[in-house]
Amino acid sequence: MSLNQIVIIGAGPSGMMAAISASGAGANVILIEKNAVFGRKLLLTGKGRCNLTNRCSLEEFLKRFSKNSGQFLRDAFKALFNEDLIDFFEDRGLEMRTERQQRVFPVTDKSSSVIRVLAKELQKKNIKVCFSTTVKNIWTDEEGRVAGVSLSDGKKIKVDKVILATGGLSYQFTGSTGEGFKFAERLGHRIIPLRPGLIALKTKKKDLKVLSGVALKNIRLYFKAGKKEVASSIGEFLFTGFGISGPLILSMSGVVVDWIQEGIGAFVCIDFKPALSFEQLEARFLKDFKASPKKSIKNSLKDFLPKCLIDIFLERSGILPDKRVNQITPKEREKLVLLFKRFSIEISKSLPLEEAMVTRGGVSLRDINPRTMESKKVKGLYFAGEIIDVDGDTGGFNLQAAFSTGYLAGKNAVI
Ligand SMILES: Cc1cc2nc3c(=O)[nH]c(=O)nc-3n(C[C@H](O)[C@H](O)[C@H](O)COP(=O)(O)OP(=O)(O)OC[C@H]3O[C@@H](n4cnc5c(N)ncnc54)[C@H](O)[C@@H]3O)c2cc1C
């Protein structure tokens, strides 16, 4: 076999980019995908609009990944970062637009156009793609070097290099069913337990169900479990039929899932007035109550809260809705302030991993060389994308990680 035979397993964003970057001189690249089409999960991204990447700085970018996984990605981002990725698509005729919080989307507002550019590039580079083919096994030679893959149709391919880009374990109908983790484990890699990330949370009590569909803006959340407390930034929040969601919940859900798994009761507290201190808020109440002393508390709260929340606030505070504000006692006022600043909701669990936007855990970072994406256990085996134990925030971070690790793995597999 004279050519460097590279097999890439999985035609999601990481596998497609790996194939494009590996198709350099002297390599014979085969991309194997179990579905009949490219990037079924990619098609769903950004609600069908594909939040491709984020234009924040490298240092900010690295902070948006959980634990030390940001640092692990430094070399991959050095090889291909946000502006490189944007240029890649714009050079091929797909313009990008930057939206709030530096999120980048194609101007077409369609993830299908991102897939089309990648598919065209694969075709231009004459990369062989085997659709509707599932890789069943990867085998190694006596020296422990990757040697071949066996396929669902019974065929076997001898290889010099394999790039494993099979994704995570959520939205399994898209093809991300987790075989890659099994291959990696069988070949001696440590798999960090798989958990849901960027996921909505279920609440214990059902009394907030009436609020289903209510969205809050400009609030801050405090996540609490035992003595642990983490504050979110200011942002948006959504009550749902089963519990709570919205950007702030999704971003912090990974931490909460870990707390719940540790068996610590977890709570989220809403700060409805993050711009005001407890004292400032109390002063605001006093001023308002003085200005219209005969108003009922129920009516007075309309200036402070969405209407649908007023009954719940009054019920939790134990204040009668028709009580006049000039009769509100200091203790009751204190209770109201506390509800505004720390409206507490007990969390029972998250939705299942299947519904997560990203899988946390995966092939341990200790078993992968971050400079090349090559396995430290099996020579000639590389990893790319969500199969690696990296997970980022919403905002385009996960796709950039998939493209960057794919690019780096592809580049190094050719050598
Ligand atoms: C609803 C939703 C919305 C999202 N939106 C965004 C967003 O806007 N921005 C963002 O940055 N991230 C987003 N993400 C996350 C992002 O989609 C993933 O991080 C990304 O797709 C991971 O890419 P990947 O190539 O590693 O894996 P995947 O996209 O999962 O691709 C893996 C591929 O491997 C194939 N495969 C698996 N096993 C085998 C096998 N044995 N043989 C052959 N083929 C196999 C699968 O069929 C699949 O096509 C979203 C995720 C979801 C679920």
Ligand as a Chemical Component Dictionary entry (heavy atoms), coordinates in Angstrom:
data_LIG
# 
_chem_comp.id                   LIG 
_chem_comp.type                 NON-POLYMER 
_chem_comp.pdbx_formal_charge   0 
_chem_comp.three_letter_code    LIG 
# 
loop_
_chem_comp_atom.comp_id 
_chem_comp_atom.atom_id 
_chem_comp_atom.alt_atom_id 
_chem_comp_atom.type_symbol 
_chem_comp_atom.charge 
_chem_comp_atom.model_Cartn_x 
_chem_comp_atom.model_Cartn_y 
_chem_comp_atom.model_Cartn_z 
_chem_comp_atom.pdbx_ordinal 
LIG C1  C1  C 0 -30.560 20.765 18.522 1  
LIG C2  C2  C 0 -29.094 21.123 18.524 2  
LIG C3  C3  C 0 -28.706 22.397 18.160 3  
LIG C4  C4  C 0 -27.350 22.756 18.177 4  
LIG N1  N1  N 0 -27.015 24.017 17.802 5  
LIG C5  C5  C 0 -25.706 24.383 17.810 6  
LIG C6  C6  C 0 -25.312 25.674 17.347 7  
LIG O1  O1  O 0 -26.119 26.463 16.828 8  
LIG N2  N2  N 0 -23.996 25.992 17.447 9  
LIG C7  C7  C 0 -23.052 25.135 17.964 10 
LIG O2  O2  O 0 -21.873 25.506 18.046 11 
LIG N3  N3  N 0 -23.392 23.880 18.335 12 
LIG C8  C8  C 0 -24.682 23.482 18.251 13 
LIG N4  N4  N 0 -25.026 22.194 18.614 14 
LIG C9  C9  C 0 -23.948 21.231 18.925 15 
LIG C10 C10 C 0 -23.317 20.695 17.646 16 
LIG O3  O3  O 0 -24.332 20.282 16.752 17 
LIG C11 C11 C 0 -22.392 19.504 17.923 18 
LIG O4  O4  O 0 -21.458 19.883 18.888 19 
LIG C12 C12 C 0 -21.692 19.060 16.638 20 
LIG O5  O5  O 0 -22.630 18.592 15.694 21 
LIG C13 C13 C 0 -20.674 17.959 16.922 22 
LIG O6  O6  O 0 -20.087 17.600 15.709 23 
LIG P1  P1  P 0 -19.422 16.179 15.485 24 
LIG O7  O7  O 0 -18.934 16.160 14.078 25 
LIG O8  O8  O 0 -18.443 15.900 16.545 26 
LIG O9  O9  O 0 -20.584 15.120 15.696 27 
LIG P2  P2  P 0 -21.994 14.906 14.954 28 
LIG O10 O10 O 0 -22.483 16.159 14.366 29 
LIG O11 O11 O 0 -22.832 14.212 15.951 30 
LIG O12 O12 O 0 -21.643 13.909 13.756 31 
LIG C14 C14 C 0 -21.232 12.588 13.973 32 
LIG C15 C15 C 0 -21.531 11.780 12.733 33 
LIG O13 O13 O 0 -20.962 10.463 12.865 34 
LIG C16 C16 C 0 -21.853 9.499  12.307 35 
LIG N5  N5  N 0 -21.564 8.200  12.920 36 
LIG C17 C17 C 0 -21.666 7.882  14.233 37 
LIG N6  N6  N 0 -21.278 6.593  14.419 38 
LIG C18 C18 C 0 -20.912 6.102  13.210 39 
LIG C19 C19 C 0 -20.429 4.835  12.768 40 
LIG N7  N7  N 0 -20.225 3.837  13.619 41 
LIG N8  N8  N 0 -20.189 4.671  11.448 42 
LIG C20 C20 C 0 -20.400 5.681  10.551 43 
LIG N9  N9  N 0 -20.844 6.910  10.939 44 
LIG C21 C21 C 0 -21.099 7.111  12.245 45 
LIG C22 C22 C 0 -23.222 10.055 12.652 46 
LIG O14 O14 O 0 -24.218 9.534  11.827 47 
LIG C23 C23 C 0 -23.022 11.556 12.496 48 
LIG O15 O15 O 0 -23.357 11.995 11.197 49 
LIG C24 C24 C 0 -26.368 21.800 18.578 50 
LIG C25 C25 C 0 -26.762 20.515 18.916 51 
LIG C26 C26 C 0 -28.103 20.166 18.882 52 
LIG C27 C27 C 0 -28.500 18.774 19.249 53 
# 
loop_
_chem_comp_bond.comp_id 
_chem_comp_bond.atom_id_1 
_chem_comp_bond.atom_id_2 
_chem_comp_bond.value_order 
_chem_comp_bond.pdbx_ordinal 
LIG C1  C2  SING 1  
LIG C2  C3  SING 2  
LIG C2  C26 DOUB 3  
LIG C3  C4  DOUB 4  
LIG C4  N1  SING 5  
LIG C4  C24 SING 6  
LIG N1  C5  DOUB 7  
LIG C5  C6  SING 8  
LIG C5  C8  SING 9  
LIG C6  O1  DOUB 10 
LIG C6  N2  SING 11 
LIG N2  C7  SING 12 
LIG C7  O2  DOUB 13 
LIG C7  N3  SING 14 
LIG N3  C8  DOUB 15 
LIG C8  N4  SING 16 
LIG N4  C9  SING 17 
LIG N4  C24 SING 18 
LIG C9  C10 SING 19 
LIG C10 O3  SING 20 
LIG C10 C11 SING 21 
LIG C11 O4  SING 22 
LIG C11 C12 SING 23 
LIG C12 O5  SING 24 
LIG C12 C13 SING 25 
LIG C13 O6  SING 26 
LIG O6  P1  SING 27 
LIG P1  O7  DOUB 28 
LIG P1  O8  SING 29 
LIG P1  O9  SING 30 
LIG O9  P2  SING 31 
LIG P2  O10 DOUB 32 
LIG P2  O11 SING 33 
LIG P2  O12 SING 34 
LIG O12 C14 SING 35 
LIG C14 C15 SING 36 
LIG C15 O13 SING 37 
LIG C15 C23 SING 38 
LIG O13 C16 SING 39 
LIG C16 N5  SING 40 
LIG C16 C22 SING 41 
LIG N5  C17 SING 42 
LIG N5  C21 SING 43 
LIG C17 N6  DOUB 44 
LIG N6  C18 SING 45 
LIG C18 C19 SING 46 
LIG C18 C21 DOUB 47 
LIG C19 N7  SING 48 
LIG C19 N8  DOUB 49 
LIG N8  C20 SING 50 
LIG C20 N9  DOUB 51 
LIG N9  C21 SING 52 
LIG C22 O14 SING 53 
LIG C22 C23 SING 54 
LIG C23 O15 SING 55 
LIG C24 C25 DOUB 56 
LIG C25 C26 SING 57 
LIG C26 C27 SING 58 
# 
